[in-house]
Amino acid sequence: MQATSHIRATLKPWDDPHFHRAYEAARRQAAEADADADAGDGLRAAVTVERLLHDAGYPQARVEVERTVEEALTHVEHWHVLRDG
């Protein structure tokens, strides 16, 4: 069993409640899929979230993942979630 990644997300634009709800729904769905697969893979989850945001009507959405070596070892990630790419 692998460890679960802890994600700190920054959403842009920060003041779009519809985009935030779409992100939260995509993140929950990705977390459930991750738990089912027992993967704990934050990069795979980011790809899933980006695809789900595209499917939710945000075709330019992009998820950028940033992490240091230390963060990778402690399973922490920073996501920059951009509505308009």
C-alpha positions as a Markdown table, in Angstrom:
| # | Residue | x | y | z |
|---|---|---|---|---|
| 1 | Met | 0.0 | 0.0 | 0.0 |
| 2 | Gln | 1.4 | 3.3 | -1.1 |
| 3 | Ala | 1.1 | 6.6 | 0.8 |
| 4 | Thr | -1.5 | 9.1 | -0.2 |
| 5 | Ser | -0.4 | 12.5 | -1.6 |
| 6 | His | -1.4 | 15.6 | 0.2 |
| 7 | Ile | -2.3 | 18.3 | -2.3 |
| 8 | Arg | -2.2 | 22.1 | -1.8 |
| 9 | Ala | -4.1 | 23.7 | -4.6 |
| 10 | Thr | -4.1 | 27.2 | -5.9 |
| 11 | Leu | -7.0 | 28.0 | -8.3 |
| 12 | Lys | -6.9 | 30.8 | -10.8 |
| 13 | Pro | -9.1 | 32.6 | -11.1 |
| 14 | Trp | -9.8 | 32.4 | -7.4 |
| 15 | Asp | -13.1 | 34.2 | -7.6 |
| 16 | Asp | -15.0 | 31.9 | -9.9 |
| 17 | Pro | -17.3 | 29.8 | -7.7 |
| 18 | His | -18.5 | 27.6 | -10.6 |
| 19 | Phe | -14.9 | 26.7 | -11.5 |
| 20 | His | -14.1 | 26.0 | -7.8 |
| 21 | Arg | -17.1 | 23.6 | -7.6 |
| 22 | Ala | -16.0 | 21.8 | -10.8 |
| 23 | Tyr | -12.5 | 21.5 | -9.4 |
| 24 | Glu | -13.8 | 20.1 | -6.0 |
| 25 | Ala | -16.0 | 17.6 | -7.8 |
| 26 | Ala | -13.2 | 16.5 | -10.1 |
| 27 | Arg | -10.8 | 16.2 | -7.1 |
| 28 | Arg | -13.2 | 14.1 | -5.2 |
| 29 | Gln | -13.8 | 11.8 | -8.2 |
| 30 | Ala | -10.0 | 11.5 | -8.7 |
| 31 | Ala | -9.5 | 10.7 | -5.0 |
| 32 | Glu | -12.1 | 8.0 | -5.2 |
| 33 | Ala | -10.5 | 6.5 | -8.3 |
| 34 | Asp | -7.1 | 6.7 | -6.6 |
| 35 | Ala | -8.4 | 4.9 | -3.5 |
| 36 | Asp | -10.0 | 2.2 | -5.6 |
| 37 | Ala | -6.7 | 1.7 | -7.5 |
| 38 | Asp | -4.7 | 2.1 | -4.2 |
| 39 | Ala | -2.2 | 4.1 | -6.1 |
| 40 | Gly | -1.5 | 7.2 | -4.0 |
| 41 | Asp | -0.2 | 8.8 | -7.2 |
| 42 | Gly | -0.7 | 12.6 | -7.2 |
| 43 | Leu | 0.5 | 13.0 | -10.7 |
| 44 | Arg | -2.0 | 10.6 | -12.0 |
| 45 | Ala | -4.7 | 12.3 | -10.0 |
| 46 | Ala | -3.7 | 15.7 | -11.6 |
| 47 | Val | -4.1 | 14.2 | -15.0 |
| 48 | Thr | -7.5 | 12.9 | -14.0 |
| 49 | Val | -8.6 | 16.2 | -12.6 |
| 50 | Glu | -7.5 | 18.1 | -15.7 |
| 51 | Arg | -9.5 | 15.7 | -17.9 |
| 52 | Leu | -12.5 | 16.0 | -15.7 |
| 53 | Leu | -12.4 | 19.8 | -15.8 |
| 54 | His | -12.2 | 19.6 | -19.6 |
| 55 | Asp | -15.3 | 17.3 | -19.6 |
| 56 | Ala | -17.0 | 19.8 | -17.2 |
| 57 | Gly | -16.8 | 22.6 | -19.8 |
| 58 | Tyr | -13.4 | 24.0 | -19.1 |
| 59 | Pro | -11.4 | 22.9 | -22.2 |
| 60 | Gln | -8.5 | 25.3 | -21.5 |
| 61 | Ala | -8.1 | 24.1 | -17.8 |
| 62 | Arg | -4.6 | 23.0 | -16.9 |
| 63 | Val | -3.2 | 21.5 | -13.7 |
| 64 | Glu | 0.5 | 22.2 | -13.1 |
| 65 | Val | 2.2 | 20.1 | -10.4 |
| 66 | Glu | 5.1 | 21.5 | -8.5 |
| 67 | Arg | 7.1 | 19.7 | -5.8 |
| 68 | Thr | 10.6 | 19.5 | -4.5 |
| 69 | Val | 12.5 | 16.3 | -3.8 |
| 70 | Glu | 11.7 | 16.6 | -0.1 |
| 71 | Glu | 8.0 | 17.1 | -0.9 |
| 72 | Ala | 8.0 | 14.1 | -3.2 |
| 73 | Leu | 9.5 | 12.0 | -0.4 |
| 74 | Thr | 6.9 | 13.2 | 2.0 |
| 75 | His | 4.1 | 12.9 | -0.6 |
| 76 | Val | 3.2 | 16.6 | -0.7 |
| 77 | Glu | 2.3 | 18.4 | -3.9 |
| 78 | His | 1.4 | 22.0 | -5.0 |
| 79 | Trp | -1.1 | 22.2 | -7.7 |
| 80 | His | -1.7 | 25.3 | -9.8 |
| 81 | Val | -5.1 | 24.8 | -11.3 |
| 82 | Leu | -5.7 | 27.3 | -14.1 |
| 83 | Arg | -9.1 | 27.7 | -15.7 |
| 84 | Asp | -7.9 | 29.4 | -18.8 |
| 85 | Gly | -4.6 | 27.6 | -19.4 |
